[in-house]
């Protein structure tokens, strides 16, 4: 049986790493959501509505926002 660790039990270094990760994930999500809202559906791989829950609900350690930003967008004027 494992004992749950509390925030106060963590070292200052570990706390900083967790905070930095949370800030990075939040920033990636914000950038991806703004881009998703502004970009026309024709420039997105897959339906816009399918990206929304993945970007907002899923805690993905930045994987889903990065996937959207790197592979989910089409370049204007280029076929799919």
JOZIHU-V597268 format. One record per residue. RES is the residue in one letter. NEAR is the number of other ideal C-beta (glycine too) atoms within 12 Angstrom. D_CENTER is the distance of its C-alpha to the mean C-alpha in whole Angstrom. Layout:
BEGIN
res-><RES/RES>
near-><NEAR/NEAR>
d_center-><D_CENTER/D_CENTER>
END
This chain:
BEGIN
res-><X/X/X/X/X/X/X/X/X/X/X/X/X/X/X/X/X/X/X/X/X/X/X/X/X/X/X/X/X/X/X/X/X/X/X/X/X/X/X/X/X/X/X/X/X/X/X/X/X/X/X/X/X/X/X/X/X/X/X/X/X/X/X/X/X/X/X/X/X/X/X/X/X/X/X/X/X/X/X/X>
near-><3/4/6/8/12/9/12/9/11/15/12/12/10/16/17/13/14/18/16/15/18/17/15/20/25/20/18/26/31/19/23/35/25/16/23/32/17/14/23/13/18/17/20/28/23/20/14/25/13/16/30/22/16/25/34/21/12/19/16/21/17/26/20/28/33/22/21/34/26/16/18/28/28/18/14/11/8/10/9/13>
d_center-><32/30/30/27/26/26/24/27/28/25/26/25/24/21/21/20/17/16/15/14/11/10/11/9/6/7/8/5/4/8/8/7/9/12/12/12/14/17/17/20/19/21/19/16/16/17/17/15/15/14/10/10/11/8/5/8/9/8/8/7/7/4/6/5/3/6/8/8/9/12/13/12/14/18/20/23/26/25/25/23>
END
